[in-house]
Amino acid sequence: MTIEQKPLETHLWSTKGGSDKVYNAFLRPKAGAWVVDYTNGPRGGTPRPGTRTEQPLDYAAAHEIYTKLVKSKIKDGYTSAEGGQAYTSSEFAGRATGLDLQLLTAIDEPTCRNLLNDDIWAAQLKENGERRVVMVRSGSVTGANRNGLLVDIPQAWQKEYAQFWDIELDGEHVGDVFHAFDMLSCAGENLRSMPFAARYLRMTKVLSCMATAPPSLRLLEAQATSETKRRLLQHVRDNNLEGIVFKRLDSPYEAGRSKAALKFKLVDQATCIVVSHNVQRSVVVGLLDAGGRLKPLGNVTIPGNHEIPAVGQLAEIEFLYFTGNAFEQPVYLRQRTDLNREDARLDQVTRIKPANALALEPA
């Protein structure tokens, strides 16, 4: 039987084991042939992309891989995600755009405190998602990642953002929402040489003139006074959010790692038990639950200047969030020989990842 050669996509979800995961599979054309790509991740989070075909294949071979992939996910407990957010299925995903984005430089807490009192620096909330530039050209909407590569975006964005007609917005993609923090071009004008204060003001004017704002669009407000910057930082601390970003109001948009765009991230630490060793320089760490049972909580890499701790030893871990099932962005600090196994309890962890970032209350 001849198979009709057409793009296919399947959207699945799973709540197996208390999880809430989304899996999107795509069969799409590329370079005159066909590939099988996918995205997966927690519902409400930013999907992670991947491929099952390193090189484009003929349709029959790619279709077989696609069919087996979908069946394997259904067998593993995934079901059709009715009402789930569908993503675009572009054959150009992964293609370079030529964009060179401004990247944030990390700072410590003393530097953060100084910038709170410096009027030349504005502060914005740092969202915990994936970097995204939304590009609209003659009403056609595409998205790019921090490396300047085209990526799939929620299908709803194509309709919502077409009204901009000609614009480039820089921001963060969190779940189905785009959090805009800068504007790089508008109506054919490159704004990168303008100071951040002027770019931000231009962006707010563009958004305020819209009759109907895209439902998925959120503006990351820039706080410029010491009082409002302090309130923003306290809001981040009170709600276990990721951190804040500082931008020099008089600085143009600099490509690459920037001294005019800085980030201060809040982190926490936990004393964990080494559960097992992995093949490379990483170990599985865990904590004791209320019943005294050891719960594995994911991997952490051991830096080359540290000895790999033995199974059963205690390890101090720095992390951004605890998701309930794993540490997010864990960093190995050192062995702990001053504590006992019973000190490595789950109840020591208080920096729990919020389900949704709360809006900053008005002054």
DOFIFI-97937 format. One record per residue (C-alpha): residue number from 0; residue in one letter; chain; x, y negated, z negated. Coordinates in pm, 1 decimal, always signed. Layout:
BEGIN
PT; i; aa; ch; px; py; pz
PT; NUM; a; A; X; Y; Z $
...
This chain:
BEGIN
PT; i; aa; ch; px; py; pz
PT; 0; m; A; +0.0; +0.0; +0.0 $
PT; 1; t; A; +133.6; -343.7; +93.7 $
PT; 2; i; A; +159.0; -588.3; -196.6 $
PT; 3; e; A; +55.9; -945.7; -126.6 $
PT; 4; q; A; +360.5; -1162.6; -179.7 $
PT; 5; k; A; +249.2; -1439.2; -412.1 $
PT; 6; p; A; +374.3; -1595.3; -736.9 $
PT; 7; l; A; +239.7; -1438.9; -1056.0 $
PT; 8; e; A; +242.6; -1540.5; -1419.4 $
PT; 9; t; A; +121.8; -1380.2; -1742.6 $
PT; 10; h; A; +76.5; -1548.1; -2081.0 $
PT; 11; l; A; +78.4; -1321.3; -2386.4 $
PT; 12; w; A; +81.5; -1362.5; -2762.2 $
PT; 13; s; A; +149.9; -1148.5; -3066.1 $
PT; 14; t; A; +68.0; -1171.7; -3435.6 $
PT; 15; k; A; +234.4; -839.7; -3511.7 $
PT; 16; g; A; +393.5; -827.4; -3855.8 $
PT; 17; g; A; +256.0; -1167.4; -3949.7 $
PT; 18; s; A; +427.6; -1343.6; -3660.6 $
PT; 19; d; A; +264.7; -1578.9; -3409.6 $
PT; 20; k; A; +467.8; -1552.5; -3090.5 $
PT; 21; v; A; +411.3; -1648.6; -2728.2 $
PT; 22; y; A; +559.9; -1474.7; -2423.7 $
PT; 23; n; A; +525.7; -1616.1; -2070.4 $
PT; 24; a; A; +638.5; -1405.3; -1771.5 $
PT; 25; f; A; +683.8; -1545.9; -1418.4 $
PT; 26; l; A; +733.1; -1385.7; -1077.1 $
PT; 27; r; A; +831.3; -1671.8; -848.6 $
PT; 28; p; A; +1019.1; -1748.8; -526.8 $
PT; 29; k; A; +1380.2; -1862.4; -531.2 $
PT; 30; a; A; +1640.3; -1902.2; -255.6 $
PT; 31; g; A; +1427.1; -1719.8; -1.5 $
PT; 32; a; A; +1366.3; -1422.5; -231.3 $
PT; 33; w; A; +1202.1; -1359.1; -571.4 $
PT; 34; v; A; +1301.3; -1370.4; -938.2 $
PT; 35; v; A; +1144.3; -1269.2; -1270.4 $
PT; 36; d; A; +1182.8; -1532.4; -1542.4 $
PT; 37; y; A; +1031.0; -1565.7; -1886.4 $
PT; 38; t; A; +996.4; -1797.3; -2184.8 $
PT; 39; n; A; +927.7; -1687.1; -2539.9 $
PT; 40; g; A; +917.2; -1823.7; -2891.5 $
PT; 41; p; A; +686.1; -1906.0; -3182.2 $
PT; 42; r; A; +347.2; -2053.9; -3099.1 $
PT; 43; g; A; +368.7; -2428.3; -3144.6 $
PT; 44; g; A; +745.6; -2420.3; -3095.4 $
PT; 45; t; A; +951.7; -2483.8; -2783.6 $
PT; 46; p; A; +976.3; -2174.4; -2557.4 $
PT; 47; r; A; +1324.2; -2032.0; -2492.8 $
PT; 48; p; A; +1389.2; -1953.8; -2124.4 $
PT; 49; g; A; +1547.6; -1641.6; -1979.2 $
PT; 50; t; A; +1553.5; -1420.3; -1670.5 $
PT; 51; r; A; +1529.2; -1049.1; -1590.5 $
PT; 52; t; A; +1688.7; -1092.4; -1247.2 $
PT; 53; e; A; +2043.7; -1227.2; -1230.9 $
PT; 54; q; A; +2012.6; -1250.2; -851.2 $
PT; 55; p; A; +1701.2; -1301.3; -633.8 $
PT; 56; l; A; +1547.0; -976.0; -507.9 $
PT; 57; d; A; +1299.5; -872.4; -241.8 $
PT; 58; y; A; +937.4; -901.7; -351.0 $
PT; 59; a; A; +876.5; -530.8; -411.6 $
PT; 60; a; A; +1177.0; -493.5; -641.0 $
PT; 61; a; A; +1098.9; -813.7; -831.9 $
PT; 62; h; A; +731.1; -717.6; -861.9 $
PT; 63; e; A; +828.1; -384.3; -1016.7 $
PT; 64; i; A; +1048.7; -557.9; -1275.9 $
PT; 65; y; A; +772.0; -808.3; -1349.6 $
PT; 66; t; A; +510.7; -534.7; -1393.8 $
PT; 67; k; A; +734.9; -330.1; -1624.4 $
PT; 68; l; A; +814.8; -641.4; -1828.6 $
PT; 69; v; A; +449.2; -727.4; -1885.9 $
PT; 70; k; A; +363.0; -365.3; -1969.4 $
PT; 71; s; A; +651.7; -343.6; -2217.7 $
PT; 72; k; A; +531.3; -653.5; -2397.4 $
PT; 73; i; A; +173.3; -524.3; -2415.8 $
PT; 74; k; A; +304.9; -193.7; -2547.8 $
PT; 75; d; A; +497.6; -388.4; -2811.5 $
PT; 76; g; A; +178.0; -549.4; -2939.2 $
PT; 77; y; A; +128.4; -855.0; -2718.8 $
PT; 78; t; A; -217.0; -937.0; -2582.5 $
PT; 79; s; A; -355.5; -1188.5; -2331.8 $
PT; 80; a; A; -328.7; -1539.1; -2474.6 $
PT; 81; e; A; -669.0; -1679.6; -2394.6 $
PT; 82; g; A; -662.1; -2053.5; -2446.9 $
PT; 83; g; A; -283.0; -2051.2; -2480.7 $
PT; 84; q; A; -73.1; -2326.1; -2324.1 $
PT; 85; a; A; +29.3; -2228.3; -1971.0 $
PT; 86; y; A; +360.1; -2350.4; -1829.0 $
PT; 87; t; A; +456.7; -2453.2; -1480.4 $
PT; 88; s; A; +618.0; -2181.9; -1271.0 $
PT; 89; s; A; +868.3; -2371.4; -1059.3 $
PT; 90; e; A; +1109.2; -2204.7; -819.0 $
PT; 91; f; A; +1343.4; -2497.7; -888.8 $
PT; 92; a; A; +1383.4; -2422.2; -1261.3 $
PT; 93; g; A; +1752.9; -2431.4; -1346.5 $
PT; 94; r; A; +1845.8; -2669.2; -1064.0 $
PT; 95; a; A; +2069.4; -2963.5; -1156.2 $
PT; 96; t; A; +1906.2; -3306.7; -1153.5 $
PT; 97; g; A; +2217.5; -3522.5; -1187.1 $
PT; 98; l; A; +2092.6; -3660.4; -1520.9 $
PT; 99; d; A; +2363.3; -3726.4; -1780.8 $
PT; 100; l; A; +2199.3; -3777.6; -2116.5 $
PT; 101; q; A; +2303.7; -3964.9; -2426.8 $
PT; 102; l; A; +2392.8; -3720.2; -2705.0 $
PT; 103; l; A; +2380.1; -3790.2; -3076.3 $
PT; 104; t; A; +2683.5; -3799.5; -3306.3 $
PT; 105; a; A; +2638.3; -3653.0; -3655.2 $
PT; 106; i; A; +2699.4; -3872.6; -3960.0 $
PT; 107; d; A; +2720.8; -3809.1; -4335.4 $
PT; 108; e; A; +2500.9; -3947.2; -4610.9 $
PT; 109; p; A; +2727.4; -4241.6; -4708.7 $
PT; 110; t; A; +2725.0; -4360.5; -4347.0 $
PT; 111; c; A; +2347.7; -4318.1; -4338.6 $
PT; 112; r; A; +2310.4; -4536.8; -4648.1 $
PT; 113; n; A; +2522.8; -4808.3; -4487.3 $
PT; 114; l; A; +2314.4; -4808.4; -4169.8 $
PT; 115; l; A; +1994.3; -4845.5; -4368.3 $
PT; 116; n; A; +2118.0; -5192.3; -4466.9 $
PT; 117; d; A; +2261.5; -5290.6; -4127.2 $
PT; 118; d; A; +2016.9; -5494.0; -3917.5 $
PT; 119; i; A; +2188.9; -5404.5; -3588.0 $
PT; 120; w; A; +2072.9; -5041.8; -3624.6 $
PT; 121; a; A; +1717.2; -4914.0; -3577.6 $
PT; 122; a; A; +1597.0; -4574.4; -3702.4 $
PT; 123; q; A; +1363.7; -4315.2; -3550.7 $
PT; 124; l; A; +1233.8; -3982.5; -3676.2 $
PT; 125; k; A; +1438.3; -3685.9; -3553.5 $
PT; 126; e; A; +1200.8; -3422.4; -3422.3 $
PT; 127; n; A; +1292.9; -3054.1; -3440.8 $
PT; 128; g; A; +1231.4; -2942.3; -3082.1 $
PT; 129; e; A; +1409.0; -2929.2; -2747.4 $
PT; 130; r; A; +1549.6; -3230.6; -2564.0 $
PT; 131; r; A; +1337.0; -3322.7; -2265.7 $
PT; 132; v; A; +1332.0; -3591.8; -1998.3 $
PT; 133; v; A; +996.1; -3631.9; -1825.5 $
PT; 134; m; A; +1051.1; -3759.3; -1471.4 $
PT; 135; v; A; +765.5; -3891.1; -1259.0 $
PT; 136; r; A; +833.5; -3964.4; -891.7 $
PT; 137; s; A; +540.9; -4080.6; -677.0 $
PT; 138; g; A; +309.2; -3909.7; -923.7 $
PT; 139; s; A; +498.3; -3577.8; -917.8 $
PT; 140; v; A; +599.5; -3469.3; -1270.0 $
PT; 141; t; A; +904.9; -3259.2; -1360.4 $
PT; 142; g; A; +1105.9; -3197.2; -1675.8 $
PT; 143; a; A; +1477.3; -3161.7; -1748.5 $
PT; 144; n; A; +1672.8; -3035.3; -2050.8 $
PT; 145; r; A; +1973.5; -3181.5; -2234.3 $
PT; 146; n; A; +2206.0; -3035.8; -1970.1 $
PT; 147; g; A; +2021.0; -3213.1; -1690.2 $
PT; 148; l; A; +1867.0; -2892.6; -1551.1 $
PT; 149; l; A; +1506.7; -2868.4; -1434.2 $
PT; 150; v; A; +1285.8; -2665.2; -1668.1 $
PT; 151; d; A; +924.7; -2552.9; -1675.2 $
PT; 152; i; A; +686.3; -2783.3; -1861.2 $
PT; 153; p; A; +326.5; -2743.8; -1983.4 $
PT; 154; q; A; +93.1; -2750.8; -1682.7 $
PT; 155; a; A; -122.4; -3013.6; -1853.7 $
PT; 156; w; A; +168.0; -3258.2; -1838.8 $
PT; 157; q; A; +160.0; -3262.1; -1459.0 $
PT; 158; k; A; -183.9; -3420.8; -1462.9 $
PT; 159; e; A; -141.7; -3630.7; -1778.0 $
PT; 160; y; A; +184.4; -3800.2; -1673.4 $
PT; 161; a; A; +112.2; -3847.3; -1302.8 $
PT; 162; q; A; -50.5; -4182.0; -1387.3 $
PT; 163; f; A; +294.8; -4325.2; -1467.9 $
PT; 164; w; A; +376.8; -4280.5; -1095.9 $
PT; 165; d; A; +746.1; -4375.5; -1126.8 $
PT; 166; i; A; +914.9; -4345.6; -1467.2 $
PT; 167; e; A; +1175.1; -4154.0; -1670.8 $
PT; 168; l; A; +1105.7; -4098.2; -2039.2 $
PT; 169; d; A; +1363.5; -3946.9; -2273.0 $
PT; 170; g; A; +1235.8; -3755.6; -2572.3 $
PT; 171; e; A; +1181.0; -3429.4; -2757.4 $
PT; 172; h; A; +954.7; -3140.0; -2657.0 $
PT; 173; v; A; +786.8; -2985.2; -2962.7 $
PT; 174; g; A; +519.6; -2725.3; -2896.1 $
PT; 175; d; A; +287.7; -2882.3; -2638.6 $
PT; 176; v; A; +373.9; -3239.5; -2741.6 $
PT; 177; f; A; +627.5; -3479.6; -2587.8 $
PT; 178; h; A; +777.4; -3726.0; -2837.0 $
PT; 179; a; A; +918.4; -4020.1; -2637.5 $
PT; 180; f; A; +1202.4; -4219.4; -2793.0 $
PT; 181; d; A; +1354.1; -4403.0; -2492.8 $
PT; 182; m; A; +1278.7; -4507.1; -2135.2 $
PT; 183; l; A; +1551.0; -4470.9; -1870.5 $
PT; 184; s; A; +1377.3; -4612.0; -1563.6 $
PT; 185; c; A; +1046.7; -4767.3; -1466.1 $
PT; 186; a; A; +897.4; -4870.3; -1129.8 $
PT; 187; g; A; +1225.4; -4800.1; -953.3 $
PT; 188; e; A; +1435.9; -5005.1; -1197.1 $
PT; 189; n; A; +1724.9; -4833.7; -1377.3 $
PT; 190; l; A; +1709.0; -4949.4; -1740.9 $
PT; 191; r; A; +2021.9; -4775.8; -1872.4 $
PT; 192; s; A; +2234.2; -5092.4; -1877.3 $
PT; 193; m; A; +1977.9; -5274.7; -2091.3 $
PT; 194; p; A; +2020.6; -5274.1; -2472.1 $
PT; 195; f; A; +1811.3; -5022.5; -2662.6 $
PT; 196; a; A; +1592.6; -5297.8; -2812.4 $
PT; 197; a; A; +1491.5; -5413.7; -2462.3 $
PT; 198; r; A; +1434.6; -5058.6; -2332.6 $
PT; 199; y; A; +1221.3; -4971.6; -2633.4 $
PT; 200; l; A; +1015.5; -5290.3; -2605.1 $
PT; 201; r; A; +960.7; -5221.7; -2233.6 $
PT; 202; m; A; +847.0; -4867.4; -2312.7 $
PT; 203; t; A; +597.0; -4981.7; -2575.6 $
PT; 204; k; A; +450.9; -5236.3; -2332.4 $
PT; 205; v; A; +412.9; -4972.0; -2059.7 $
PT; 206; l; A; +238.5; -4733.2; -2296.5 $
PT; 207; s; A; +13.0; -5001.8; -2445.5 $
PT; 208; c; A; -111.6; -5101.4; -2097.7 $
PT; 209; m; A; -241.6; -4752.4; -2023.0 $
PT; 210; a; A; -618.6; -4715.5; -2011.6 $
PT; 211; t; A; -593.6; -4350.5; -2118.5 $
PT; 212; a; A; -274.7; -4230.4; -2288.8 $
PT; 213; p; A; -167.0; -3869.5; -2221.7 $
PT; 214; p; A; -302.1; -3654.9; -2511.0 $
PT; 215; s; A; +36.0; -3482.6; -2539.6 $
PT; 216; l; A; +239.7; -3806.0; -2566.4 $
PT; 217; r; A; +366.7; -3941.0; -2897.2 $
PT; 218; l; A; +583.4; -4251.7; -2934.7 $
PT; 219; l; A; +866.5; -4216.2; -3186.3 $
PT; 220; e; A; +846.0; -4555.6; -3353.2 $
PT; 221; a; A; +1170.3; -4748.4; -3409.9 $
PT; 222; q; A; +1208.8; -4895.7; -3757.3 $
PT; 223; a; A; +1435.8; -5202.6; -3768.3 $
PT; 224; t; A; +1423.6; -5343.3; -4122.3 $
PT; 225; s; A; +1598.9; -5199.9; -4427.9 $
PT; 226; e; A; +1263.8; -5147.1; -4599.9 $
PT; 227; t; A; +1100.8; -4955.3; -4314.1 $
PT; 228; k; A; +1416.1; -4749.2; -4251.9 $
PT; 229; r; A; +1423.4; -4647.8; -4617.5 $
PT; 230; r; A; +1055.6; -4555.4; -4603.5 $
PT; 231; l; A; +1122.9; -4341.2; -4298.1 $
PT; 232; l; A; +1407.9; -4157.1; -4471.0 $
PT; 233; q; A; +1193.7; -4099.8; -4780.3 $
PT; 234; h; A; +913.5; -3968.2; -4559.1 $
PT; 235; v; A; +1161.5; -3720.8; -4409.4 $
PT; 236; r; A; +1277.8; -3607.8; -4754.0 $
PT; 237; d; A; +925.0; -3579.1; -4895.0 $
PT; 238; n; A; +802.9; -3364.8; -4604.5 $
PT; 239; n; A; +1112.6; -3148.2; -4542.9 $
PT; 240; l; A; +1156.6; -3291.1; -4192.8 $
PT; 241; e; A; +1479.0; -3258.0; -3994.1 $
PT; 242; g; A; +1632.7; -3603.6; -4026.1 $
PT; 243; i; A; +1656.5; -3948.7; -3870.3 $
PT; 244; v; A; +1832.5; -4102.0; -3570.7 $
PT; 245; f; A; +2007.2; -4439.7; -3571.3 $
PT; 246; k; A; +2047.1; -4646.4; -3252.6 $
PT; 247; r; A; +2230.6; -4974.6; -3205.4 $
PT; 248; l; A; +1976.8; -5230.1; -3089.9 $
PT; 249; d; A; +2233.0; -5404.1; -2866.4 $
PT; 250; s; A; +2375.4; -5092.0; -2701.0 $
PT; 251; p; A; +2311.4; -4969.0; -2344.9 $
PT; 252; y; A; +2225.6; -4604.4; -2275.3 $
PT; 253; e; A; +2564.6; -4428.0; -2286.8 $
PT; 254; a; A; +2595.7; -4086.4; -2122.6 $
PT; 255; g; A; +2761.8; -3815.2; -2328.9 $
PT; 256; r; A; +2840.5; -3812.2; -2701.3 $
PT; 257; s; A; +2767.2; -4164.3; -2822.3 $
PT; 258; k; A; +2888.4; -4386.2; -3106.4 $
PT; 259; a; A; +2575.2; -4597.5; -3062.2 $
PT; 260; a; A; +2330.2; -4309.5; -3118.6 $
PT; 261; l; A; +2377.2; -4122.9; -3446.4 $
PT; 262; k; A; +2192.2; -3849.2; -3634.0 $
PT; 263; f; A; +2158.1; -3771.6; -4002.4 $
PT; 264; k; A; +2016.5; -3425.5; -4066.0 $
PT; 265; l; A; +1891.1; -3303.9; -4401.1 $
PT; 266; v; A; +2007.3; -2953.6; -4492.1 $
PT; 267; d; A; +1991.9; -2717.8; -4790.2 $
PT; 268; q; A; +2197.7; -2429.9; -4926.8 $
PT; 269; a; A; +2116.6; -2083.1; -5057.0 $
PT; 270; t; A; +2318.9; -1804.7; -5217.6 $
PT; 271; c; A; +2251.9; -1488.8; -5016.6 $
PT; 272; i; A; +2345.4; -1121.7; -5023.1 $
PT; 273; v; A; +2538.0; -975.1; -4728.3 $
PT; 274; v; A; +2308.9; -697.8; -4602.1 $
PT; 275; s; A; +2516.3; -558.4; -4313.4 $
PT; 276; h; A; +2787.2; -636.3; -4058.1 $
PT; 277; n; A; +2728.8; -697.0; -3686.7 $
PT; 278; v; A; +2962.9; -598.8; -3403.6 $
PT; 279; q; A; +3117.7; -944.2; -3376.1 $
PT; 280; r; A; +3202.9; -1198.7; -3646.4 $
PT; 281; s; A; +2857.3; -1226.0; -3797.1 $
PT; 282; v; A; +2667.2; -1067.7; -4082.0 $
PT; 283; v; A; +2304.8; -1014.7; -4176.4 $
PT; 284; v; A; +2213.2; -1198.5; -4497.0 $
PT; 285; g; A; +1912.7; -1160.2; -4720.0 $
PT; 286; l; A; +1746.2; -1254.5; -5048.5 $
PT; 287; l; A; +1558.1; -1070.8; -5322.0 $
PT; 288; d; A; +1179.6; -1115.5; -5322.2 $
PT; 289; a; A; +961.5; -1138.4; -5633.0 $
PT; 290; g; A; +962.1; -758.7; -5661.7 $
PT; 291; g; A; +1341.3; -735.5; -5645.9 $
PT; 292; r; A; +1342.9; -595.9; -5291.1 $
PT; 293; l; A; +1616.4; -718.1; -5057.0 $
PT; 294; k; A; +1465.1; -899.4; -4757.9 $
PT; 295; p; A; +1695.1; -943.8; -4451.6 $
PT; 296; l; A; +1673.1; -1301.7; -4319.8 $
PT; 297; g; A; +1881.6; -1301.6; -4001.9 $
PT; 298; n; A; +2240.2; -1343.4; -3888.9 $
PT; 299; v; A; +2507.2; -1597.4; -3973.1 $
PT; 300; t; A; +2842.5; -1632.3; -3795.2 $
PT; 301; i; A; +3159.2; -1615.2; -4006.0 $
PT; 302; p; A; +3412.4; -1880.2; -3896.0 $
PT; 303; g; A; +3757.2; -1759.9; -3794.4 $
PT; 304; n; A; +3923.4; -1926.0; -4093.8 $
PT; 305; h; A; +3714.5; -1719.4; -4338.7 $
PT; 306; e; A; +3736.2; -1351.6; -4427.4 $
PT; 307; i; A; +3425.9; -1150.7; -4341.4 $
PT; 308; p; A; +3249.7; -1081.9; -4673.6 $
PT; 309; a; A; +3182.1; -721.0; -4762.9 $
PT; 310; v; A; +2832.2; -574.1; -4770.2 $
PT; 311; g; A; +2678.5; -655.0; -5106.6 $
PT; 312; q; A; +2889.6; -964.2; -5166.9 $
PT; 313; l; A; +2730.5; -1304.4; -5214.8 $
PT; 314; a; A; +2761.1; -1573.9; -4948.1 $
PT; 315; e; A; +2671.6; -1943.7; -4965.7 $
PT; 316; i; A; +2469.8; -2045.6; -4659.0 $
PT; 317; e; A; +2380.6; -2395.5; -4541.2 $
PT; 318; f; A; +2065.7; -2417.5; -4331.5 $
PT; 319; l; A; +1827.3; -2663.9; -4174.0 $
PT; 320; y; A; +1500.6; -2485.8; -4256.4 $
PT; 321; f; A; +1362.7; -2162.0; -4390.8 $
PT; 322; t; A; +1082.3; -2042.6; -4162.3 $
PT; 323; g; A; +943.8; -1778.1; -4396.6 $
PT; 324; n; A; +1121.5; -1502.7; -4206.4 $
PT; 325; a; A; +1467.0; -1644.4; -4133.8 $
PT; 326; f; A; +1705.6; -1933.1; -4184.6 $
PT; 327; e; A; +1714.1; -2187.4; -3903.3 $
PT; 328; q; A; +2061.4; -2304.4; -3793.6 $
PT; 329; p; A; +2246.4; -2119.8; -4075.0 $
PT; 330; v; A; +2612.1; -2204.9; -4140.3 $
PT; 331; y; A; +2842.3; -1988.5; -4351.3 $
PT; 332; l; A; +3022.5; -2192.7; -4619.1 $
PT; 333; r; A; +3203.8; -1951.9; -4850.2 $
PT; 334; q; A; +3183.4; -1643.8; -5070.6 $
PT; 335; r; A; +3027.8; -1683.7; -5415.8 $
PT; 336; t; A; +3208.0; -1494.5; -5691.5 $
PT; 337; d; A; +3065.5; -1703.0; -5976.6 $
PT; 338; l; A; +2709.7; -1569.3; -5944.8 $
PT; 339; n; A; +2538.9; -1231.5; -5975.6 $
PT; 340; r; A; +2323.0; -1038.6; -5731.1 $
PT; 341; e; A; +2005.7; -1129.3; -5920.1 $
PT; 342; d; A; +2080.4; -1499.0; -5854.4 $
PT; 343; a; A; +2022.9; -1446.3; -5479.9 $
PT; 344; r; A; +1645.8; -1483.0; -5506.1 $
PT; 345; l; A; +1397.2; -1598.0; -5247.4 $
PT; 346; d; A; +1243.2; -1849.2; -5487.3 $
PT; 347; q; A; +1561.5; -2062.2; -5479.3 $
PT; 348; v; A; +1466.1; -2173.9; -5127.5 $
PT; 349; t; A; +1252.7; -2487.7; -5122.9 $
PT; 350; r; A; +1328.5; -2641.6; -4782.0 $
PT; 351; i; A; +1046.9; -2468.7; -4594.9 $
PT; 352; k; A; +986.5; -2561.4; -4231.8 $
PT; 353; p; A; +662.2; -2763.7; -4207.6 $
PT; 354; a; A; +389.9; -2638.0; -3976.9 $
PT; 355; n; A; +354.9; -2986.0; -3827.7 $
PT; 356; a; A; +548.8; -3307.8; -3871.9 $
PT; 357; l; A; +332.1; -3549.5; -4067.7 $
PT; 358; a; A; +274.4; -3897.1; -3928.8 $
PT; 359; l; A; +449.2; -4184.0; -4102.1 $
PT; 360; e; A; +196.1; -4378.2; -4306.3 $
PT; 361; p; A; +163.6; -4746.2; -4212.2 $
PT; 362; a; A; +318.7; -5011.6; -4435.0 $
